[in-house]
């Protein structure tokens, strides 16, 4: 990105919304069409991800609206609450392949794997493994006796060879905010690879979450790898974020959000926030379905 200092710059959504988009590649392993490229406006170029609505795979359990709309709704909630764990995201009607979500690309600060001419993906195609090489992970697997200091265990299991392993994540304050965000938006797909550490912000290291198409359902669907704080108190800062969001959900923001999801889903969002405010602790799995997405990475 040139000309814009970081992803927090107020110009970024404007560039995504009105800039000329040029597609340069695609993510081949994504279940829905996921393209990447650049958005350019007034000489400023920003790398971005574009997910056209026409490339979405229909899901029986998310029949209403579009996945693109849910991604935008998740971003708006992230911003309105002050949690700010989702990169700038807009819904464009005039994308190269029609209406779709456009989101700022999150740079990890070490993306040599994306431009390495020796990797075996041609014509701008990238797979998940290649992308993972470019991102520092805050979610990992380790042996039971080797959990790093400052990391929290989530799940004990066995690998393909039958050896014991532990799913762990860092005890990171911004990751903690993301865990609360996932509860609020009822995220059904928080994989380890959807957590990215960015160094493209003016404030230094920032943790962003991506891929929020499976959010905001009325029924409990929380599936996440970020269970390390179950039972812990939210604390003043996160509770204040919930109060801010709840106040905004009684005003015009509810109508703004209603352009992307149903009224019942907005009402369910209010109910989730109310429950968290009534008992300001990180909840545990509800026991009515899988608590961790598959695959976890």
Secondary structure, 3 states (H helix, E strand, C coil): CECCCCCCCCHHHHHHHHCEEEEEEEECCCCCCCEEEEEEECCEEEEEEEEEHHHCCCCCCCCCCCHHHHHHHHHHHHHHHCCCCECCEEEECCCCCCCEEEEECCCCCCCHHHHCCCCCCCCCEECHHHHHHCCCCCEEEECHHHCCCCEEEEEEEECCCCCEEEEEEECCHHHHHHHHHHHHHCCCCECHHHEEEEEEECCEEEEEECCCCCCCCCCCCCCECCCCCCCCECCHHHHHHHHHHHHHCCCHHHHHHHCCCCHHHHHHHHHHHHHHHHCCECCCCCCCCCCCCCCCC
